Amino acid sequence: MSLPHGEAEFYSQAIIECVVACVVCVADMIVGIVGEWLCRIPPIDGPESPAVKKAAQRNRYAAAATKASTKSATNPATKSKV
């Protein structure tokens, strides 16, 4: 609607502002789409990965069990007298 009146100073300025706003909106939309896509990519097995958390918990339990078994094996009070 404003394009035929582009020769007028006010309309030419309004057309330029609308074109710039349109370009910025499209760029923002593209950045948003790419950001959403990146958020859906599964994480590499870092410290927050569920598999790594389970493995760390198993390692803690295994270390505690090993520590408890070696403590009872080296404690002479717990050895049976046969």
C-alpha positions in Angstrom: 0.0 0.0 0.0 2.9 2.3 0.7 5.0 1.3 -2.2 3.3 3.5 -4.8 4.0 6.5 -2.5 7.7 5.6 -2.1 8.8 8.9 -3.5 7.5 10.8 -0.5 10.0 11.3 2.3 7.7 9.9 5.1 6.8 6.8 3.1 10.3 6.0 1.9 11.5 6.1 5.5 8.6 3.9 6.6 9.3 1.4 3.8 13.0 1.2 4.8 12.1 0.7 8.5 9.6 -2.1 7.6 12.2 -3.8 5.4 14.8 -3.7 8.1 12.3 -4.9 10.7 11.3 -7.8 8.4 15.0 -8.8 7.9 15.6 -8.7 11.6 12.5 -10.8 12.4 13.4 -13.4 9.8 17.0 -13.6 11.2 15.6 -14.0 14.7 13.3 -16.7 13.6 16.1 -18.6 11.9 18.3 -18.3 15.1 15.4 -19.5 17.2 14.7 -22.5 15.0 18.4 -23.5 15.0 18.5 -23.0 18.8 15.5 -25.2 19.3 17.1 -27.9 17.1 20.3 -27.7 19.0 18.4 -28.2 22.3 16.9 -31.4 21.0 20.2 -33.0 20.2 21.0 -35.6 22.9 24.0 -34.7 25.0 27.3 -36.4 24.6 28.1 -38.6 27.6 29.2 -35.8 29.8 28.8 -35.5 33.6 25.0 -34.8 33.3 24.2 -37.8 31.1 22.0 -40.4 32.8 24.3 -43.2 31.8 27.3 -41.5 33.3 25.3 -40.8 36.5 24.3 -44.5 36.9 27.9 -45.6 36.2 29.2 -43.2 38.9 26.7 -44.4 41.4 27.6 -48.0 40.7 31.3 -47.1 41.1 30.6 -45.5 44.4 28.6 -48.5 45.7 31.4 -50.9 44.4 34.0 -48.8 46.1 32.1 -48.8 49.4 31.5 -52.5 49.2 35.2 -53.2 48.5 36.2 -50.9 51.3 33.8 -52.7 53.7 35.0 -56.2 52.6 38.7 -55.3 52.9 38.1 -53.7 56.3 36.4 -56.8 57.7 39.1 -59.1 56.2 41.9 -57.2 57.8 40.3 -56.8 61.2 41.4 -59.6 63.5 38.4 -59.2 65.7 36.1 -60.3 63.0 38.1 -63.5 62.1 36.6 -66.7 63.3 38.7 -68.7 65.8 38.7 -72.3 64.6 
